Amino acid sequence: MSNFSSYLQTLLAKLSICTPAQLETAGILSMNARNLNYISRYNPRSLLPLVDDKLTTKRMAEKSGVDVPKLIGVIEYQSDIRKLKDILEPLEQFVIKPAKGSGGKGILVITSRDGDRYVKASGESLSFDAVSRDVSNILGGLYSLGGKTDVAVIESLIVADPIFSNYSFEGVPDIRIIVFRGFPVMAMMRLATRASDGKANLHQGAVGVGLDIATGKPLRTVQHNRPVQNHPDTGHDFSKLNVPHWQKILQLSANCFEMTGLGYLGVDLVLDQNLGPLILELNARPGLAIQIANGQGIEPRLKAIEALRKHDISIDERVAFSQQYFGAD
């Protein structure tokens, strides 16, 4: 049994689901099974660079007509940093991120300007030299997997939909959808807290909300893998959370199968106040905590998709199937 399964067994013991047989009955997908039966089988290695590099993903999405945050500029080499000042000069807000980073590391979010200084969401201000050093660190591979040289991507700042203002502390909420062979099969929302330092990272203390794949309504909410009813900072009741544009969110996520050719995919989306749902990034090795947020295993849904006689159907048909058979009602 993988470390994840052992960990999940301990967690589910509190819910009277504690033996390996019961874990299997509950449909819990282990890390080993995910890697062997789904990632290795359905994600050709030749296609992984399409999602492992955020710049490649963004350009591919733009070419396919998939909505993503606007690409403003790219810094590829240390010598290109001299261009940075001209790129940033007209901008009041922007995001700089490593193309090959992971876990949110190395992302710089600027929400306003104060003269010649750049102001972060926390209120901290940075000089241009400080921003340049951050870019230089990105290029040097400080945040990339394996420390390989990287590229700095400059893109527009997402203006979070105010509908979530009561459910997130400072950061922008995101939605993770697992897409298997083009079918959206499980979803959750990740909401920032003070404990997570304003980042939508469950391991750092963000809140995970399992979402009904049929309607986008909340099913279950956890923080630090324990059920919670209200946001720890704002106090608002998660049962009243409403996710707009749900149909478009499902269609966008399903479209990522055609866009990438990857059969097992994590699609991360955000809701922009002005632009609606946007694809933030794609992950060919999505984590398994989504099962905890939903309070159920994902494997029965994956097997149901595998059992279908016909998979080459339209996006709308795949979305409708998932809503009908994987919805909570």
C-alpha positions in Angstrom: 0.0 0.0 0.0 1.3 3.5 -0.9 2.1 6.2 1.7 -1.0 8.0 0.5 -3.2 4.9 1.1 -1.7 4.4 4.5 -2.3 8.0 5.4 -5.9 7.9 4.0 -6.5 4.7 5.9 -5.7 6.4 9.2 -7.8 9.4 8.2 -10.8 7.3 7.2 -10.6 5.2 10.3 -12.2 8.2 12.0 -15.1 7.6 9.7 -15.2 3.9 10.5 -13.6 3.1 7.1 -10.3 1.6 8.2 -9.3 -1.7 6.6 -7.7 -2.1 3.2 -10.7 -4.0 2.0 -13.0 -1.2 3.1 -10.7 1.3 1.4 -11.1 -0.7 -1.8 -14.8 -0.9 -1.4 -14.9 2.9 -0.9 -13.2 3.3 -4.3 -10.1 5.1 -2.9 -7.4 5.5 -5.6 -3.9 5.0 -4.2 -0.9 6.7 -5.6 0.6 3.5 -6.9 -2.7 2.7 -8.8 -2.9 6.2 -10.1 0.7 6.1 -11.5 0.4 2.6 -12.9 -3.2 2.3 -14.2 -3.9 5.9 -15.2 -0.9 8.2 -15.6 1.5 5.6 -17.2 -1.3 4.2 -19.4 -3.1 7.3 -20.5 -0.4 10.0 -20.5 2.2 9.4 -23.2 5.6 10.7 -22.0 6.1 12.6 -25.3 3.1 14.8 -24.4 4.1 15.6 -20.8 6.1 18.7 -21.8 2.8 20.3 -23.0 1.7 20.7 -19.4 5.0 20.6 -17.4 5.9 24.0 -19.0 3.4 26.7 -18.2 4.5 28.8 -21.2 4.0 25.9 -23.6 0.6 25.3 -22.0 -0.4 28.9 -22.4 0.6 29.2 -26.0 -1.1 25.9 -26.8 -4.3 27.1 -25.1 -4.3 30.4 -26.9 -3.9 28.7 -30.2 -6.8 26.3 -29.3 -9.1 29.2 -28.3 -9.1 28.2 -24.7 -9.5 31.1 -22.2 -6.4 31.8 -20.1 -4.9 34.8 -18.4 -3.3 37.1 -21.0 0.4 36.6 -21.7 2.2 39.9 -21.4 5.8 39.0 -21.9 8.6 36.4 -21.5 12.1 36.7 -20.1 14.2 33.8 -21.3 17.8 34.7 -20.6 19.7 36.7 -18.0 20.6 39.2 -20.7 16.9 39.8 -21.4 16.3 41.2 -17.9 17.3 44.6 -19.3 14.0 44.5 -21.2 12.0 43.9 -17.9 11.7 47.6 -17.0 10.1 48.5 -20.3 7.7 45.5 -20.1 6.6 46.5 -16.5 6.5 50.3 -17.0 2.9 50.5 -18.2 1.5 47.9 -15.8 -0.3 48.5 -12.5 -0.9 44.8 -11.9 0.8 41.7 -13.1 2.0 38.2 -12.2 5.5 36.8 -12.8 5.9 33.0 -12.5 8.4 30.3 -13.4 7.4 28.3 -16.5 8.5 25.1 -14.9 7.8 25.8 -11.3 5.5 23.7 -9.1 3.5 24.1 -5.9 3.1 27.8 -6.4 6.8 28.5 -5.7 8.4 31.5 -7.2 5.2 33.3 -8.2 5.2 37.0 -7.7 1.8 38.8 -7.6 1.8 42.6 -7.9 -1.6 44.2 -7.2 -0.7 47.9 -7.5 2.1 50.5 -7.9 3.3 53.1 -5.5 5.5 55.4 -7.5 8.5 53.3 -8.6 7.7 50.5 -6.2 5.6 47.4 -6.8 3.0 46.4 -4.2 2.1 42.8 -3.3 -1.3 41.7 -2.0 0.2 41.6 1.5 1.0 45.3 1.2 4.7 44.8 1.0 6.4 46.9 -1.6 9.3 45.9 -3.8 11.9 48.0 -5.7 12.5 47.2 -9.4 15.9 45.7 -8.4 14.1 43.3 -6.0 11.7 42.3 -8.9 14.7 41.8 -11.2 16.4 39.5 -8.6 13.2 37.4 -8.4 13.3 37.1 -12.2 17.0 36.2 -12.2 16.3 33.5 -9.6 13.6 32.0 -11.8 15.9 31.9 -14.8 18.6 30.3 -12.7 16.2 27.4 -11.9 15.6 28.2 -8.2 12.0 27.1 -8.4 12.1 24.5 -11.2 12.0 20.8 -10.8 15.6 19.5 -10.7 17.0 23.1 -10.6 17.0 23.3 -14.4 17.2 26.7 -16.1 13.8 28.2 -16.5 11.9 31.0 -18.2 10.0 33.8 -16.5 6.4 34.3 -17.7 4.6 37.7 -17.2 0.9 37.6 -17.4 -2.2 39.6 -16.5 -3.4 39.6 -12.9 -6.6 37.7 -12.3 -9.3 39.8 -10.7 -11.1 37.3 -8.4 -14.9 37.1 -8.8 -16.2 38.9 -5.7 -18.8 36.1 -5.2 -16.0 34.3 -3.4 -14.8 37.2 -1.2 -16.4 35.8 1.9 -14.7 32.4 1.4 -11.1 33.2 0.8 -8.4 35.1 2.7 -6.5 37.5 0.3 -5.7 34.9 -2.4 -7.6 33.9 -5.5 -9.7 30.7 -5.2 -9.2 28.0 -7.8 -11.1 25.0 -8.9 -9.4 21.6 -9.6 -11.2 19.2 -11.9 -9.9 15.7 -12.7 -10.6 14.9 -16.4 -10.3 11.3 -17.5 -10.4 10.5 -21.2 -12.2 13.9 -21.7 -14.8 13.3 -19.0 -14.9 15.6 -15.9 -15.0 13.0 -13.0 -14.4 14.9 -9.8 -14.1 18.5 -8.7 -13.0 20.6 -5.7 -12.5 24.3 -4.9 -9.4 25.4 -3.0 -9.8 28.5 -0.8 -6.9 30.5 0.8 -6.7 31.1 4.5 -4.5 33.0 6.8 -2.8 29.7 7.7 -2.0 29.1 4.0 -0.6 32.7 3.6 -3.2 33.6 1.1 -2.4 30.7 -1.2 -4.8 28.0 -2.4 -2.5 25.2 -1.3 -4.2 22.5 0.8 -0.9 21.3 2.3 -0.3 24.8 3.7 -3.7 25.1 5.3 -6.1 26.2 2.5 -9.6 24.9 2.6 -10.7 22.2 0.2 -14.4 22.1 -0.9 -15.7 19.0 -2.7 -18.0 20.1 -5.4 -20.9 18.2 -7.0 -19.9 17.5 -10.5 -23.5 18.0 -11.7 -24.2 21.4 -10.2 -21.0 22.8 -8.6 -22.7 22.9 -5.2 -20.5 22.2 -2.1 -20.6 18.6 -0.8 -18.0 18.6 2.0 -15.3 21.0 3.3 -12.0 20.1 4.9 -9.0 21.9 6.3 -5.9 20.0 7.3 -7.9 17.0 6.2 -10.6 17.6 8.9 -14.2 18.6 8.2 -15.1 22.2 8.7 -18.3 24.1 8.4 -17.2 27.7 8.3 -14.2 29.5 6.8 -11.6 29.8 9.6 -10.9 33.5 8.9 -14.2 35.0 7.5 -16.6 32.7 9.5 -18.9 32.3 6.5 -20.8 29.0 6.1 -19.5 26.9 3.2 -22.9 25.4 2.6 -24.0 28.7 1.1 -21.1 28.8 -1.4 -22.3 29.1 -5.0 -20.0 28.5 -8.0 -21.3 30.4 -11.1 -20.5 29.5 -14.8 -20.5 25.8 -13.8 -21.4 24.5 -17.2 -18.7 26.5 -18.9 -16.2 25.3 -16.3 -16.9 21.7 -17.1 -16.8 22.3 -20.8 -13.4 24.1 -20.5 -11.9 21.3 -18.5 -13.2 18.6 -20.8 -11.8 20.6 -23.8 -8.3 20.2 -22.3 -8.3 16.5 -23.4 -8.5 17.5 -27.1 -6.0 20.3 -26.5 -3.3 18.1 -24.9 -4.1 14.5 -25.8 -3.5 13.5 -22.2 -6.0 11.0 -20.8 -5.6 11.7 -17.1 -5.4 15.3 -16.2 -5.8 17.8 -13.4 -7.3 21.1 -14.7 -7.0 24.2 -12.5 -9.3 27.1 -13.3 -10.1 30.5 -11.7 -13.1 32.8 -12.1 -12.1 36.3 -13.2 -14.5 39.1 -12.4 -14.5 40.4 -15.9 -13.5 37.4 -18.1 -15.3 34.5 -16.3 -13.7 31.1 -16.1 -10.0 30.9 -17.1 -7.6 27.9 -17.3 -4.8 28.6 -14.9 -2.7 25.5 -15.4 -2.7 21.8 -16.2 -1.2 18.9 -14.3 -0.5 15.5 -15.7 0.1 14.1 -12.2 -2.7 15.6 -10.1 -2.8 14.8 -6.4 -5.3 12.6 -4.7 -6.5 14.9 -1.9 -9.5 15.6 -4.0 -10.9 12.4 -2.7 -10.7 13.7 0.9 -12.4 16.9 0.0 -15.2 14.9 -1.7 -15.4 12.3 1.0 -15.3 9.5 -1.6 -13.0 7.6 -3.9 -12.5 8.5 -7.5 -11.7 5.0 -8.9 -15.3 3.8 -9.5 -15.8 6.8 -11.7 -12.6 6.1 -13.6 -13.6 2.5 -14.1 -17.1 3.6 -15.3 -15.4 5.7 -18.0 -13.1 2.8 -19.0 -16.1 0.5 -19.4 -17.8 2.7 -21.9 -18.0 1.2 -25.4 -17.6 4.6 -27.1 -15.4 7.5 -26.0 -15.0 9.6 -29.1 -18.1 11.7 -28.4 -18.5 15.5 -28.2 -17.5 17.7 -25.3 -21.1 18.4 -24.5 -22.0 14.7 -24.5 -19.1 13.9 -22.2 -20.0 16.6 -19.8 -23.7 15.5 -19.8 -22.6 11.9 -19.0 -20.5 13.0 -16.1 -23.3 15.2 -14.7 -25.9 12.4 -15.0 -23.8 9.5 -13.6 -21.4 11.2 -11.1 -23.7 13.9 -9.7 -24.6 13.8 -6.0 -28.4 13.5 -6.6 
